[in-house]
Amino acid sequence: MVERFRPSEAFLAIFSDSGFTERAIKYVRRWGVYEHPIKLFEKRGRKFVLVAETDEEYL
């Protein structure tokens, strides 16, 4: 939806109840998907917290 209206602000969000591996976090920080950043959110308590996102210099 965001990509359709504001392509420069589009990103892929991935949510996890059980967390992400270090390898997944390192991958996300280094690479985006089709020129869009990725943001990983982990559930901590009752809410989701951003734990990693693609570094802008790699996009």
PDB file of N, CA, C and O in Angstrom:
ATOM      1  N   MET A   1       0.809  -1.191   0.000  1.00  0.00           N
ATOM      2  CA  MET A   1       0.000   0.000   0.000  1.00  0.00           C
ATOM      3  C   MET A   1       0.860   1.267   0.000  1.00  0.00           C
ATOM      4  O   MET A   1       0.600   2.203  -0.757  1.00  0.00           O
ATOM      5  N   VAL A   2       1.878   1.286   0.849  1.00  0.00           N
ATOM      6  CA  VAL A   2       2.749   2.464   0.901  1.00  0.00           C
ATOM      7  C   VAL A   2       3.456   2.663  -0.430  1.00  0.00           C
ATOM      8  O   VAL A   2       3.588   3.791  -0.904  1.00  0.00           O
ATOM      9  N   GLU A   3       3.914   1.562  -1.040  1.00  0.00           N
ATOM     10  CA  GLU A   3       4.633   1.662  -2.310  1.00  0.00           C
ATOM     11  C   GLU A   3       3.748   2.292  -3.385  1.00  0.00           C
ATOM     12  O   GLU A   3       4.235   3.052  -4.222  1.00  0.00           O
ATOM     13  N   ARG A   4       2.475   1.984  -3.366  1.00  0.00           N
ATOM     14  CA  ARG A   4       1.567   2.501  -4.377  1.00  0.00           C
ATOM     15  C   ARG A   4       1.435   4.023  -4.297  1.00  0.00           C
ATOM     16  O   ARG A   4       1.356   4.694  -5.326  1.00  0.00           O
ATOM     17  N   PHE A   5       1.413   4.561  -3.096  1.00  0.00           N
ATOM     18  CA  PHE A   5       1.192   5.988  -2.932  1.00  0.00           C
ATOM     19  C   PHE A   5       2.463   6.789  -2.706  1.00  0.00           C
ATOM     20  O   PHE A   5       2.539   7.948  -3.115  1.00  0.00           O
ATOM     21  N   ARG A   6       3.464   6.198  -2.064  1.00  0.00           N
ATOM     22  CA  ARG A   6       4.730   6.889  -1.779  1.00  0.00           C
ATOM     23  C   ARG A   6       5.885   5.911  -1.988  1.00  0.00           C
ATOM     24  O   ARG A   6       6.408   5.380  -1.008  1.00  0.00           O
ATOM     25  N   PRO A   7       6.295   5.658  -3.217  1.00  0.00           N
ATOM     26  CA  PRO A   7       7.345   4.658  -3.484  1.00  0.00           C
ATOM     27  C   PRO A   7       8.644   4.902  -2.736  1.00  0.00           C
ATOM     28  O   PRO A   7       9.329   3.941  -2.387  1.00  0.00           O
ATOM     29  N   SER A   8       9.004   6.137  -2.481  1.00  0.00           N
ATOM     30  CA  SER A   8      10.275   6.411  -1.806  1.00  0.00           C
ATOM     31  C   SER A   8      10.237   6.020  -0.330  1.00  0.00           C
ATOM     32  O   SER A   8      11.292   5.907   0.294  1.00  0.00           O
ATOM     33  N   GLU A   9       9.055   5.813   0.241  1.00  0.00           N
ATOM     34  CA  GLU A   9       8.931   5.460   1.645  1.00  0.00           C
ATOM     35  C   GLU A   9       8.571   3.991   1.867  1.00  0.00           C
ATOM     36  O   GLU A   9       8.375   3.572   3.008  1.00  0.00           O
ATOM     37  N   ALA A  10       8.482   3.215   0.810  1.00  0.00           N
ATOM     38  CA  ALA A  10       8.069   1.815   0.923  1.00  0.00           C
ATOM     39  C   ALA A  10       9.149   0.966   1.580  1.00  0.00           C
ATOM     40  O   ALA A  10      10.341   1.186   1.366  1.00  0.00           O
ATOM     41  N   PHE A  11       8.721  -0.007   2.381  1.00  0.00           N
ATOM     42  CA  PHE A  11       9.637  -0.972   2.979  1.00  0.00           C
ATOM     43  C   PHE A  11       8.891  -2.264   3.251  1.00  0.00           C
ATOM     44  O   PHE A  11       7.661  -2.287   3.291  1.00  0.00           O
ATOM     45  N   LEU A  12       9.638  -3.331   3.437  1.00  0.00           N
ATOM     46  CA  LEU A  12       9.081  -4.634   3.762  1.00  0.00           C
ATOM     47  C   LEU A  12       9.225  -4.837   5.259  1.00  0.00           C
ATOM     48  O   LEU A  12      10.339  -4.786   5.780  1.00  0.00           O
ATOM     49  N   ALA A  13       8.122  -5.068   5.963  1.00  0.00           N
ATOM     50  CA  ALA A  13       8.150  -5.314   7.403  1.00  0.00           C
ATOM     51  C   ALA A  13       7.917  -6.801   7.655  1.00  0.00           C
ATOM     52  O   ALA A  13       6.986  -7.394   7.110  1.00  0.00           O
ATOM     53  N   ILE A  14       8.770  -7.394   8.485  1.00  0.00           N
ATOM     54  CA  ILE A  14       8.646  -8.808   8.854  1.00  0.00           C
ATOM     55  C   ILE A  14       8.521  -8.881  10.370  1.00  0.00           C
ATOM     56  O   ILE A  14       9.345  -8.327  11.098  1.00  0.00           O
ATOM     57  N   PHE A  15       7.487  -9.567  10.836  1.00  0.00           N
ATOM     58  CA  PHE A  15       7.212  -9.665  12.271  1.00  0.00           C
ATOM     59  C   PHE A  15       7.444 -11.093  12.749  1.00  0.00           C
ATOM     60  O   PHE A  15       7.159 -12.048  12.026  1.00  0.00           O
ATOM     61  N   SER A  16       7.965 -11.238  13.972  1.00  0.00           N
ATOM     62  CA  SER A  16       8.231 -12.557  14.535  1.00  0.00           C
ATOM     63  C   SER A  16       7.859 -12.587  16.011  1.00  0.00           C
ATOM     64  O   SER A  16       8.185 -11.669  16.764  1.00  0.00           O
ATOM     65  N   ASP A  17       7.171 -13.655  16.418  1.00  0.00           N
ATOM     66  CA  ASP A  17       6.868 -13.863  17.831  1.00  0.00           C
ATOM     67  C   ASP A  17       8.043 -14.497  18.563  1.00  0.00           C
ATOM     68  O   ASP A  17       8.162 -14.373  19.782  1.00  0.00           O
ATOM     69  N   SER A  18       8.918 -15.181  17.811  1.00  0.00           N
ATOM     70  CA  SER A  18       9.993 -15.945  18.444  1.00  0.00           C
ATOM     71  C   SER A  18      11.396 -15.393  18.189  1.00  0.00           C
ATOM     72  O   SER A  18      12.376 -16.003  18.617  1.00  0.00           O
ATOM     73  N   GLY A  19      11.517 -14.265  17.508  1.00  0.00           N
ATOM     74  CA  GLY A  19      12.825 -13.652  17.272  1.00  0.00           C
ATOM     75  C   GLY A  19      13.444 -14.050  15.947  1.00  0.00           C
ATOM     76  O   GLY A  19      12.880 -14.842  15.192  1.00  0.00           O
ATOM     77  N   PHE A  20      14.618 -13.486  15.674  1.00  0.00           N
ATOM     78  CA  PHE A  20      15.352 -13.723  14.435  1.00  0.00           C
ATOM     79  C   PHE A  20      16.761 -14.202  14.760  1.00  0.00           C
ATOM     80  O   PHE A  20      17.296 -13.887  15.823  1.00  0.00           O
ATOM     81  N   THR A  21      17.362 -14.960  13.852  1.00  0.00           N
ATOM     82  CA  THR A  21      18.746 -15.398  14.039  1.00  0.00           C
ATOM     83  C   THR A  21      19.683 -14.228  13.755  1.00  0.00           C
ATOM     84  O   THR A  21      19.302 -13.269  13.084  1.00  0.00           O
ATOM     85  N   GLU A  22      20.897 -14.312  14.263  1.00  0.00           N
ATOM     86  CA  GLU A  22      21.903 -13.281  13.982  1.00  0.00           C
ATOM     87  C   GLU A  22      22.150 -13.180  12.483  1.00  0.00           C
ATOM     88  O   GLU A  22      22.353 -12.085  11.959  1.00  0.00           O
ATOM     89  N   ARG A  23      22.135 -14.299  11.803  1.00  0.00           N
ATOM     90  CA  ARG A  23      22.365 -14.310  10.359  1.00  0.00           C
ATOM     91  C   ARG A  23      21.274 -13.514   9.629  1.00  0.00           C
ATOM     92  O   ARG A  23      21.575 -12.756   8.706  1.00  0.00           O
ATOM     93  N   ALA A  24      20.027 -13.680  10.033  1.00  0.00           N
ATOM     94  CA  ALA A  24      18.923 -12.944   9.414  1.00  0.00           C
ATOM     95  C   ALA A  24      19.074 -11.448   9.656  1.00  0.00           C
ATOM     96  O   ALA A  24      18.855 -10.648   8.746  1.00  0.00           O
ATOM     97  N   ILE A  25      19.443 -11.069  10.860  1.00  0.00           N
ATOM     98  CA  ILE A  25      19.611  -9.656  11.197  1.00  0.00           C
ATOM     99  C   ILE A  25      20.754  -9.043  10.393  1.00  0.00           C
ATOM    100  O   ILE A  25      20.620  -7.930   9.885  1.00  0.00           O
ATOM    101  N   LYS A  26      21.870  -9.748  10.271  1.00  0.00           N
ATOM    102  CA  LYS A  26      22.998  -9.251   9.475  1.00  0.00           C
ATOM    103  C   LYS A  26      22.612  -9.096   8.011  1.00  0.00           C
ATOM    104  O   LYS A  26      22.991  -8.114   7.371  1.00  0.00           O
ATOM    105  N   TYR A  27      21.860 -10.057   7.472  1.00  0.00           N
ATOM    106  CA  TYR A  27      21.425  -9.992   6.077  1.00  0.00           C
ATOM    107  C   TYR A  27      20.556  -8.763   5.839  1.00  0.00           C
ATOM    108  O   TYR A  27      20.757  -8.032   4.869  1.00  0.00           O
ATOM    109  N   VAL A  28      19.601  -8.542   6.719  1.00  0.00           N
ATOM    110  CA  VAL A  28      18.680  -7.418   6.567  1.00  0.00           C
ATOM    111  C   VAL A  28      19.413  -6.090   6.621  1.00  0.00           C
ATOM    112  O   VAL A  28      19.102  -5.178   5.854  1.00  0.00           O
ATOM    113  N   ARG A  29      20.376  -5.973   7.513  1.00  0.00           N
ATOM    114  CA  ARG A  29      21.125  -4.715   7.620  1.00  0.00           C
ATOM    115  C   ARG A  29      21.921  -4.419   6.357  1.00  0.00           C
ATOM    116  O   ARG A  29      22.188  -3.259   6.041  1.00  0.00           O
ATOM    117  N   ARG A  30      22.297  -5.467   5.639  1.00  0.00           N
ATOM    118  CA  ARG A  30      23.159  -5.298   4.466  1.00  0.00           C
ATOM    119  C   ARG A  30      22.382  -5.162   3.154  1.00  0.00           C
ATOM    120  O   ARG A  30      22.807  -4.421   2.267  1.00  0.00           O
ATOM    121  N   TRP A  31      21.260  -5.857   3.015  1.00  0.00           N
ATOM    122  CA  TRP A  31      20.568  -5.916   1.725  1.00  0.00           C
ATOM    123  C   TRP A  31      19.098  -5.553   1.865  1.00  0.00           C
ATOM    124  O   TRP A  31      18.471  -5.854   2.881  1.00  0.00           O
ATOM    125  N   GLY A  32      18.550  -4.904   0.842  1.00  0.00           N
ATOM    126  CA  GLY A  32      17.112  -4.652   0.773  1.00  0.00           C
ATOM    127  C   GLY A  32      16.493  -5.644  -0.198  1.00  0.00           C
ATOM    128  O   GLY A  32      17.159  -6.576  -0.648  1.00  0.00           O
ATOM    129  N   VAL A  33      15.248  -5.451  -0.515  1.00  0.00           N
ATOM    130  CA  VAL A  33      14.552  -6.301  -1.477  1.00  0.00           C
ATOM    131  C   VAL A  33      14.024  -5.409  -2.588  1.00  0.00           C
ATOM    132  O   VAL A  33      13.200  -4.528  -2.340  1.00  0.00           O
ATOM    133  N   TYR A  34      14.486  -5.627  -3.799  1.00  0.00           N
ATOM    134  CA  TYR A  34      14.055  -4.826  -4.944  1.00  0.00           C
ATOM    135  C   TYR A  34      14.153  -3.328  -4.650  1.00  0.00           C
ATOM    136  O   TYR A  34      13.224  -2.569  -4.924  1.00  0.00           O
ATOM    137  N   GLU A  35      15.278  -2.921  -4.096  1.00  0.00           N
ATOM    138  CA  GLU A  35      15.590  -1.529  -3.798  1.00  0.00           C
ATOM    139  C   GLU A  35      14.737  -0.932  -2.682  1.00  0.00           C
ATOM    140  O   GLU A  35      14.664   0.290  -2.545  1.00  0.00           O
ATOM    141  N   HIS A  36      14.097  -1.776  -1.893  1.00  0.00           N
ATOM    142  CA  HIS A  36      13.331  -1.301  -0.741  1.00  0.00           C
ATOM    143  C   HIS A  36      13.956  -1.872   0.525  1.00  0.00           C
ATOM    144  O   HIS A  36      14.388  -3.025   0.532  1.00  0.00           O
ATOM    145  N   PRO A  37      14.011  -1.087   1.591  1.00  0.00           N
ATOM    146  CA  PRO A  37      14.571  -1.588   2.837  1.00  0.00           C
ATOM    147  C   PRO A  37      13.663  -2.622   3.500  1.00  0.00           C
ATOM    148  O   PRO A  37      12.471  -2.710   3.209  1.00  0.00           O
ATOM    149  N   ILE A  38      14.254  -3.386   4.384  1.00  0.00           N
ATOM    150  CA  ILE A  38      13.527  -4.375   5.182  1.00  0.00           C
ATOM    151  C   ILE A  38      13.620  -3.939   6.642  1.00  0.00           C
ATOM    152  O   ILE A  38      14.655  -3.436   7.077  1.00  0.00           O
ATOM    153  N   LYS A  39      12.552  -4.130   7.388  1.00  0.00           N
ATOM    154  CA  LYS A  39      12.551  -3.852   8.824  1.00  0.00           C
ATOM    155  C   LYS A  39      12.064  -5.100   9.542  1.00  0.00           C
ATOM    156  O   LYS A  39      11.020  -5.656   9.202  1.00  0.00           O
ATOM    157  N   LEU A  40      12.833  -5.537  10.540  1.00  0.00           N
ATOM    158  CA  LEU A  40      12.467  -6.713  11.336  1.00  0.00           C
ATOM    159  C   LEU A  40      11.924  -6.263  12.689  1.00  0.00           C
ATOM    160  O   LEU A  40      12.525  -5.436  13.375  1.00  0.00           O
ATOM    161  N   PHE A  41      10.784  -6.820  13.051  1.00  0.00           N
ATOM    162  CA  PHE A  41      10.154  -6.507  14.333  1.00  0.00           C
ATOM    163  C   PHE A  41       9.987  -7.792  15.131  1.00  0.00           C
ATOM    164  O   PHE A  41       9.470  -8.782  14.614  1.00  0.00           O
ATOM    165  N   GLU A  42      10.426  -7.783  16.397  1.00  0.00           N
ATOM    166  CA  GLU A  42      10.269  -8.924  17.302  1.00  0.00           C
ATOM    167  C   GLU A  42       9.256  -8.574  18.373  1.00  0.00           C
ATOM    168  O   GLU A  42       9.161  -7.428  18.814  1.00  0.00           O
ATOM    169  N   LYS A  43       8.501  -9.578  18.783  1.00  0.00           N
ATOM    170  CA  LYS A  43       7.541  -9.372  19.857  1.00  0.00           C
ATOM    171  C   LYS A  43       8.277  -9.413  21.189  1.00  0.00           C
ATOM    172  O   LYS A  43       8.981 -10.375  21.495  1.00  0.00           O
ATOM    173  N   ARG A  44       8.105  -8.368  21.965  1.00  0.00           N
ATOM    174  CA  ARG A  44       8.702  -8.281  23.300  1.00  0.00           C
ATOM    175  C   ARG A  44       7.592  -7.844  24.246  1.00  0.00           C
ATOM    176  O   ARG A  44       7.119  -6.709  24.207  1.00  0.00           O
ATOM    177  N   GLY A  45       7.203  -8.766  25.081  1.00  0.00           N
ATOM    178  CA  GLY A  45       6.068  -8.483  25.944  1.00  0.00           C
ATOM    179  C   GLY A  45       4.802  -8.453  25.119  1.00  0.00           C
ATOM    180  O   GLY A  45       4.468  -9.424  24.441  1.00  0.00           O
ATOM    181  N   ARG A  46       4.098  -7.339  25.178  1.00  0.00           N
ATOM    182  CA  ARG A  46       2.837  -7.221  24.454  1.00  0.00           C
ATOM    183  C   ARG A  46       2.943  -6.418  23.166  1.00  0.00           C
ATOM    184  O   ARG A  46       1.938  -6.228  22.481  1.00  0.00           O
ATOM    185  N   LYS A  47       4.144  -5.939  22.817  1.00  0.00           N
ATOM    186  CA  LYS A  47       4.274  -5.144  21.596  1.00  0.00           C
ATOM    187  C   LYS A  47       5.466  -5.594  20.763  1.00  0.00           C
ATOM    188  O   LYS A  47       6.326  -6.337  21.234  1.00  0.00           O
ATOM    189  N   PHE A  48       5.501  -5.133  19.524  1.00  0.00           N
ATOM    190  CA  PHE A  48       6.600  -5.441  18.615  1.00  0.00           C
ATOM    191  C   PHE A  48       7.604  -4.301  18.623  1.00  0.00           C
ATOM    192  O   PHE A  48       7.233  -3.128  18.651  1.00  0.00           O
ATOM    193  N   VAL A  49       8.901  -4.669  18.599  1.00  0.00           N
ATOM    194  CA  VAL A  49      10.002  -3.705  18.661  1.00  0.00           C
ATOM    195  C   VAL A  49      10.882  -3.885  17.426  1.00  0.00           C
ATOM    196  O   VAL A  49      11.188  -5.013  17.039  1.00  0.00           O
ATOM    197  N   LEU A  50      11.287  -2.785  16.811  1.00  0.00           N
ATOM    198  CA  LEU A  50      12.197  -2.830  15.665  1.00  0.00           C
ATOM    199  C   LEU A  50      13.566  -3.304  16.140  1.00  0.00           C
ATOM    200  O   LEU A  50      14.160  -2.700  17.033  1.00  0.00           O
ATOM    201  N   VAL A  51      14.076  -4.401  15.535  1.00  0.00           N
ATOM    202  CA  VAL A  51      15.377  -4.939  15.954  1.00  0.00           C
ATOM    203  C   VAL A  51      16.445  -4.782  14.877  1.00  0.00           C
ATOM    204  O   VAL A  51      17.636  -4.826  15.183  1.00  0.00           O
ATOM    205  N   ALA A  52      16.039  -4.600  13.625  1.00  0.00           N
ATOM    206  CA  ALA A  52      17.017  -4.421  12.546  1.00  0.00           C
ATOM    207  C   ALA A  52      16.327  -3.800  11.343  1.00  0.00           C
ATOM    208  O   ALA A  52      15.135  -4.005  11.115  1.00  0.00           O
ATOM    209  N   GLU A  53      17.098  -3.038  10.581  1.00  0.00           N
ATOM    210  CA  GLU A  53      16.598  -2.498   9.324  1.00  0.00           C
ATOM    211  C   GLU A  53      17.755  -2.332   8.359  1.00  0.00           C
ATOM    212  O   GLU A  53      18.911  -2.242   8.771  1.00  0.00           O
ATOM    213  N   THR A  54      17.442  -2.292   7.076  1.00  0.00           N
ATOM    214  CA  THR A  54      18.457  -2.173   6.040  1.00  0.00           C
ATOM    215  C   THR A  54      19.146  -0.820   6.145  1.00  0.00           C
ATOM    216  O   THR A  54      18.493   0.216   6.275  1.00  0.00           O
ATOM    217  N   ASP A  55      20.463  -0.845   6.086  1.00  0.00           N
ATOM    218  CA  ASP A  55      21.256   0.382   6.125  1.00  0.00           C
ATOM    219  C   ASP A  55      21.073   1.123   4.800  1.00  0.00           C
ATOM    220  O   ASP A  55      21.211   0.528   3.731  1.00  0.00           O
ATOM    221  N   GLU A  56      20.770   2.385   4.867  1.00  0.00           N
ATOM    222  CA  GLU A  56      20.494   3.193   3.667  1.00  0.00           C
ATOM    223  C   GLU A  56      21.635   3.207   2.659  1.00  0.00           C
ATOM    224  O   GLU A  56      21.387   3.340   1.460  1.00  0.00           O
ATOM    225  N   GLU A  57      22.884   3.073   3.114  1.00  0.00           N
ATOM    226  CA  GLU A  57      24.008   3.153   2.167  1.00  0.00           C
ATOM    227  C   GLU A  57      24.057   1.967   1.206  1.00  0.00           C
ATOM    228  O   GLU A  57      24.733   2.045   0.180  1.00  0.00           O
ATOM    229  N   TYR A  58      23.359   0.872   1.511  1.00  0.00           N
ATOM    230  CA  TYR A  58      23.379  -0.303   0.638  1.00  0.00           C
ATOM    231  C   TYR A  58      22.246  -0.306  -0.371  1.00  0.00           C
ATOM    232  O   TYR A  58      22.222  -1.162  -1.255  1.00  0.00           O
ATOM    233  N   LEU A  59      21.313   0.619  -0.270  1.00  0.00           N
ATOM    234  CA  LEU A  59      20.181   0.622  -1.199  1.00  0.00           C
ATOM    235  C   LEU A  59      20.508   1.347  -2.469  1.00  0.00           C
ATOM    236  O   LEU A  59      19.663   1.443  -3.360  1.00  0.00           O
TER     237      LEU A  59
END
